[in-house]
């Protein structure tokens, strides 16, 4: 794969790289969305079957329905929404979803972005050949980092910049009050791209995403979601380039807020 130009809007440093031998990544996700198209109205079963047959390494098939909520004078009612077709690898680490308006690839066992792109390209090829999408309207790349070690959670200021901790950075004068959850949010604009940052303490038994199983102990989560929204032709090489740029946004923010203590803790390698 040809080396690409790096996008570093936070650090401005295209030379320094962070590679962690034990990165606390719970989820990495790519999603592409498109407008409503006439050929995808109604039952998507045949399109999904053709799409799935073009995938290699995702033999486990399932489906689910989104929940649609309707507000009426009588109150809020819910009904089944769009059907989402899903495929996953034997080990359950890689998942693909397809619906009438989007497709996604996510993994819970991330090694590197080049490896992720190798998995993504054939998915995009299958969308082009089988789903036949002429236009797209949104791309997104999301990284969910989760720190669960109690020793680290209780001393977060030693591992990330205090600005991202919000209420978790406040220390009471006594030990009578114990913070059990908090949520911080920021949104950054970069021309046509946006980075949504969410961070906070998550109580035991709760999660920030259905794809990330809840833990039996509290954790701290840094959720980085970079996206671009514009109508344009669906072109596989162009989508891969844009995915790299969006991944850079997530990565550079992570690099910007991580301390030397974080890098030592999670095993920075060269």
N, C-alpha and C positions, 0 to 999 in steps of 0.2 A: 504494500500500500504506500502511495506517494505521501511524503510528509507534508502536512498542511500548515498554513499560516495560523499561528496561535492568536487568540483574542484574550487580552488581559486588561480589562478596563479598571479593575480595582488595584492591582499591584503595579501595573505597568511593566512587569518583569516577565519577558518571554523566555528568559534563560533558566531561571530557577524552577525546578520541578520537585513535586512531592510524590513519592511512591511509598506507600505504607504496606508492610508485610502482613499487617493484621488490621486492616481498615474496618471501622465500625459501620459498614454499609448494610442496611437491612433490606433496601430495595433500590433498584435502578430501572427506570421506565422511560420508554419512548412512545409517543402517541402522534398520529397524524389524523386530522379531521378534514372533512370535505362537505360541500353543500349537499342539499337533497338532489338526487338525480332520478329521473323517471325510470331508468332501468333497474333501480334498486328498491322500488316501491313494492309493497306486498311481502309475500313469503320469500325469505332470503336463503332458504334451505339449499337450493341447487347451486347458487353462487358460493355459499359456504362450503359445500361439498367439493366443488372444483378448486376453491382456494386451498382447502385442507389437503387435497390430493397433491398439490404442488409443494407442500412443505415436507421437509425431511428431518426426522428426529423428534417429532411431536406426535406420538401415536395415541396419547390419551385424550379423548374427546368428551366435551361436556357443553352445557349451555345453561344460561340463566336469564331471567327477565329483570330489567330495571324496574324500579317502582316509580310510578307517576302519581303525583299529588294534584288534586283539583280542589280549588276553594270555591264553595257555593254558599248561598245564604243559609243553608242547613249545616254548614261546617266544612271540615276538610275530609275528603274521601281519597282513598288510594286505589289504584288499579295497576295491573301489569303494564309495564312500559315496553320499550324496545327489547327484542330478544338479542342476546349477545352470545355468539358462538365462540367456544374456547378450545384451545389445544395446549397440551403441556408435554414436557419431556418426561422420560421414565423416572428420573430422579426428582421430579417436581421442582427443579430449580429455574426452569425457563417456561414462560407462559406467553401465548399469543391469543389475542381477542379480536373479533371482527363483528361489527354491527352495521346498520344501514348508513351511519354517519362517521364512523371512525374505525381505526385499527390500532392495536398497541402491541408492543413487545416489552415484557419486563422479566427481570431475573432477581433471585434472592441469593445468588452466589456469584458475585461480580469479581472479576479478576483484573480487567483492564478495558479501556475504551476501544482500542483496536479489536479486541476479542468481541466486544459488544457489537461493533460495526460489522464484523464478519457474520454474526448472527442476523443482524438487521437487514443486510442487503438482499438475501434471498426472500425475506418476507416482503420487502418492497417490490421485488420482481414479481412475486405472486399476486400482489395487489394490482400491479400494472397489467399482467396477463389475464387474470381471472376475474378481478372485480371491475377492472376497466374504468378507473377513475381519471377523468380528464383534467380536473382542477382540484386544488386543495385550498383550505382557508386557515389552517392552524397547524403548527408543529410544536411539540413540547418534549423536553428532556428533564427528568426529575431524579434527584438523588435524595434518599432518606437515610440519614446517619442516626444511629441509636447507640447511646452509651448506657450500659446497664450495671457496670461494676459500682457497687455502693461507695467504694473508696473514691472513685472518680466523681460520681454524682454529687457527693458531699463537698467536693473541692473543685468545682467547675472553673473557678477563676484562675486556676493554675494551668488550664488547658485551652481555654478560648478567651478571646478578648471580652472584657466585662460588659461592653456595650450590647452584646447579643444576649445577655443573661436576663435583662429586665428585672423583675421582682426577685429572681433567684439570686441577684447580687446583693440584696439588702440583708443585713445582719441585725437582728433585734438586740436590744440591750440585755435581754434575759433569754433563757432557753425555753420559755413557756409557749411561744408560738412556733409552730412547725409548718413550713410551706409544703403543701402536698401536690399542688399543680399550678402551673402558670402558662401563659401563651403570649408570645411576642410575635409581631408581624411587621414586615417592611416590604416595600415594592419599589424597584428600581427600573428606570426606563433607559433604553439604549437604542436610539433611532426607532426601528420597528420591532425591537425585542424587549421583553420584560422579564425581570427576575423577581419572583415571589419568594420571600424568605419567611419561614415560620420556625420558631424554636420554643422550647419550653419543657417543663417537667411533666411527665406522663405517669399517673398513678398505676399501681399494679392492677392487672386485669383489663387495662384499656389500651387502645392502639390508635395511631393516626391514620391508618389505612387498612381496609379489610385484607389486603395482600400481606400485611405484616402481622403475624400472630402476636397477641398480647403476651406479656411476661408476667411472672408471679412476683416481681419486685418492681419498684419504681425505676424509671429511666429518664434520660434527657435526650431529646430529639432535635436534630437540625434538619429541616426539610427544605431543600432547594429545588425550585421549579422554574426553569427558564423556558420561555415560549416566544414564538413570533406568530403574528396574525396578519396575513395578507392573502388575497386571492391570487393564485398563480397556477401555471400548468404543473401537472404532476410529472416530475422528471427525476428518476432515481438518483443519478449522480448529484444533481442539485440538492435533493433532500438529504443525502449523506453529508454534503458539505455544510448545510445548515445545521444538521444534527451535531456536527463537530463544533460549530460556533456556539450553539446553545450549551453543549457540554462544557465548553470553555468558561462560559459565564458562571455555571455552578462551581466548577473547579477553582476558578480564580477567587471567588468569594470565600470558599472553604480555605484556600491558602491564606487569604487576607486575615481571617479571624483566628486561625490556629496559632498557638504558641509553641515555643520550643519544647515545652513540657508535653504537649499533645503529640508532637512528632516522636519524641523519645518513647512515650508510653505505647504508641501503636506501631513502632518499628519502622522508622524512615529508612529506606534503602536507596542506593544510588544506581 
